[in-house]
């Protein structure tokens, strides 16, 4: 990024801080994708945690919604599925897209369900990411991580997001689906379509988004048809096609679960891999600590998952009036749990804005959620991150970030579109 572009970005962040504090707190609206693209949302969440942690926005591009910004309040909402339901969508949906079947906001994938339907569908796919399954998958992930890293240029600029983060997570996701390996980058593209606003990702507009989603679901319908007529196997599609509680699901339910598994299997790990490079470059003392003691990798992974918070929020809908933080959330109200803010709550986490790879309790974070909807693949995410960094430390003494990364234009996925780096040397 040229110096002029850096100056513009710094000006935007300064303006965002001023705007966050100069007006009435009642007017704050954190659901603005431009703030996340510019990494400029922090002052608004800082003020909300201090002055109005259960905050109502009467109107926005996403309609009216509540913002829950403190750790323990988020925990209370996320753990209470009886009052705060997922059945009407798990993200804030732009008003312009309401009425369009958003893959993140349909009551037909298991994360967007309440018990008992949630429990039986989640149980069907859980064996794919069980400890036994991960122990089998780990050597393959390590082999592929090594191949990816060994193919990287030394002393030349390249995009870490494209050549490393996307590649490792897409390879793993293709394995989980038993998806044709040579076509695996389709999974990346479809994930980006589902999580990025039209005009800021692969789709130029809603019509193109619909066409790309139709392509995705058509492809997976064909995979279902192949697997349902074959012997049961260990991949996610076969598990759904043969599972006693899922084999009779509607096509819409299947497509919704495909969308959930693509996003969950791709974005969280991919953006934390990229985030780790950024965090270590911004905190060279922590990078030096890691070089001196690679045994800190598991702790560093957990700290990065907290620091990055790859999914900024999840949403719920109140099924009844409920009092929280002295405010009354009404039945039918949309409620956004801002994990990205809860992970910076200094009443629960010491020095939360600091990146500290040897924290006393590094797994104390809310990036995977809580309760019945806690991320089913959290251990797989940690495994991939641990393996990639174990393999990095064997090969490269340094990964140098060359410029400010290009961030995603999204209030849901807190990620990176591009990250220019160079590897000065190889061990």
Secondary structure in CASP SS format (residue, H / E / C, confidence):
PFRMAT SS
TARGET T0000
AUTHOR 0000-0000-0000
METHOD secondary structure of the structure
MODEL  1
X C 1.00
X C 1.00
X H 1.00
X H 1.00
X H 1.00
X H 1.00
X H 1.00
X H 1.00
X H 1.00
X H 1.00
X H 1.00
X H 1.00
X H 1.00
X H 1.00
X H 1.00
X H 1.00
X H 1.00
X H 1.00
X H 1.00
X H 1.00
X H 1.00
X H 1.00
X C 1.00
X C 1.00
X H 1.00
X H 1.00
X H 1.00
X C 1.00
X C 1.00
X C 1.00
X C 1.00
X C 1.00
X H 1.00
X H 1.00
X H 1.00
X H 1.00
X H 1.00
X C 1.00
X C 1.00
X C 1.00
X C 1.00
X H 1.00
X H 1.00
X H 1.00
X H 1.00
X H 1.00
X H 1.00
X H 1.00
X H 1.00
X H 1.00
X H 1.00
X C 1.00
X C 1.00
X E 1.00
X E 1.00
X E 1.00
X E 1.00
X C 1.00
X C 1.00
X C 1.00
X C 1.00
X C 1.00
X C 1.00
X C 1.00
X E 1.00
X E 1.00
X E 1.00
X E 1.00
X C 1.00
X C 1.00
X H 1.00
X H 1.00
X H 1.00
X H 1.00
X H 1.00
X H 1.00
X H 1.00
X H 1.00
X C 1.00
X C 1.00
X C 1.00
X C 1.00
X C 1.00
X E 1.00
X E 1.00
X C 1.00
X C 1.00
X C 1.00
X C 1.00
X C 1.00
X C 1.00
X C 1.00
X C 1.00
X C 1.00
X H 1.00
X H 1.00
X H 1.00
X C 1.00
X C 1.00
X C 1.00
X C 1.00
X C 1.00
X C 1.00
X C 1.00
X C 1.00
X C 1.00
X C 1.00
X C 1.00
X C 1.00
X H 1.00
X H 1.00
X H 1.00
X C 1.00
X C 1.00
X C 1.00
X C 1.00
X H 1.00
X H 1.00
X H 1.00
X H 1.00
X H 1.00
X H 1.00
X H 1.00
X H 1.00
X H 1.00
X H 1.00
X H 1.00
X H 1.00
X H 1.00
X C 1.00
X H 1.00
X H 1.00
X H 1.00
X H 1.00
X H 1.00
X H 1.00
X H 1.00
X H 1.00
X H 1.00
X H 1.00
X H 1.00
X H 1.00
X H 1.00
X H 1.00
X H 1.00
X H 1.00
X H 1.00
X H 1.00
X H 1.00
X H 1.00
X C 1.00
X C 1.00
X C 1.00
X C 1.00
X C 1.00
X C 1.00
X C 1.00
X E 1.00
X E 1.00
X H 1.00
X H 1.00
X H 1.00
X H 1.00
X H 1.00
X H 1.00
X H 1.00
X H 1.00
X H 1.00
X H 1.00
X H 1.00
X H 1.00
X H 1.00
X H 1.00
X H 1.00
X H 1.00
X H 1.00
X H 1.00
X C 1.00
X C 1.00
X C 1.00
X H 1.00
X H 1.00
X H 1.00
X C 1.00
X H 1.00
X H 1.00
X H 1.00
X H 1.00
X H 1.00
X H 1.00
X H 1.00
X H 1.00
X H 1.00
X H 1.00
X H 1.00
X C 1.00
X C 1.00
X C 1.00
X C 1.00
X C 1.00
X C 1.00
X C 1.00
X C 1.00
X C 1.00
X C 1.00
X H 1.00
X H 1.00
X H 1.00
X H 1.00
X H 1.00
X H 1.00
X H 1.00
X H 1.00
X H 1.00
X H 1.00
X H 1.00
X H 1.00
X H 1.00
X H 1.00
X H 1.00
X H 1.00
X H 1.00
X H 1.00
X H 1.00
X H 1.00
X H 1.00
X H 1.00
X H 1.00
X C 1.00
X C 1.00
X C 1.00
X C 1.00
X C 1.00
X C 1.00
X C 1.00
X H 1.00
X H 1.00
X H 1.00
X H 1.00
X H 1.00
X H 1.00
X H 1.00
X C 1.00
X C 1.00
X C 1.00
X C 1.00
X C 1.00
X C 1.00
X C 1.00
X C 1.00
X H 1.00
X H 1.00
X H 1.00
X H 1.00
X H 1.00
X H 1.00
X H 1.00
X H 1.00
X H 1.00
X H 1.00
X H 1.00
X H 1.00
X H 1.00
X H 1.00
X H 1.00
X H 1.00
X H 1.00
X H 1.00
X H 1.00
X H 1.00
X H 1.00
X H 1.00
X H 1.00
X H 1.00
X H 1.00
X H 1.00
X H 1.00
X H 1.00
X H 1.00
X H 1.00
X H 1.00
X H 1.00
X C 1.00
X H 1.00
X H 1.00
X H 1.00
X H 1.00
X H 1.00
X H 1.00
X H 1.00
X H 1.00
X H 1.00
X C 1.00
X H 1.00
X H 1.00
X H 1.00
X H 1.00
X H 1.00
X H 1.00
X H 1.00
X H 1.00
X H 1.00
X H 1.00
X H 1.00
X H 1.00
X H 1.00
X H 1.00
X H 1.00
X C 1.00
X C 1.00
X E 1.00
X C 1.00
X E 1.00
X E 1.00
X E 1.00
X E 1.00
X E 1.00
X E 1.00
X C 1.00
X C 1.00
X C 1.00
X E 1.00
X E 1.00
X E 1.00
X C 1.00
X C 1.00
X E 1.00
X E 1.00
X E 1.00
X C 1.00
X C 1.00
X C 1.00
X C 1.00
X E 1.00
X E 1.00
X E 1.00
X E 1.00
X E 1.00
X H 1.00
X H 1.00
X H 1.00
X H 1.00
X C 1.00
X C 1.00
X C 1.00
X C 1.00
X C 1.00
X C 1.00
X C 1.00
X C 1.00
X C 1.00
X C 1.00
X C 1.00
X C 1.00
X C 1.00
X C 1.00
X C 1.00
X C 1.00
X C 1.00
X C 1.00
X C 1.00
X C 1.00
X C 1.00
X C 1.00
X C 1.00
X C 1.00
X C 1.00
X C 1.00
X C 1.00
X C 1.00
X H 1.00
X H 1.00
X H 1.00
X C 1.00
X C 1.00
X C 1.00
X C 1.00
X H 1.00
X H 1.00
X H 1.00
X H 1.00
X H 1.00
X H 1.00
X H 1.00
X H 1.00
X H 1.00
X H 1.00
X H 1.00
X H 1.00
X H 1.00
X H 1.00
X H 1.00
X H 1.00
X H 1.00
X H 1.00
X C 1.00
X C 1.00
X C 1.00
X C 1.00
X E 1.00
X E 1.00
X C 1.00
X C 1.00
X C 1.00
X C 1.00
X E 1.00
X E 1.00
X C 1.00
X C 1.00
X C 1.00
X C 1.00
X C 1.00
X E 1.00
X C 1.00
X C 1.00
X E 1.00
X E 1.00
X E 1.00
X C 1.00
X E 1.00
X E 1.00
X E 1.00
X C 1.00
X C 1.00
X C 1.00
X C 1.00
X C 1.00
END
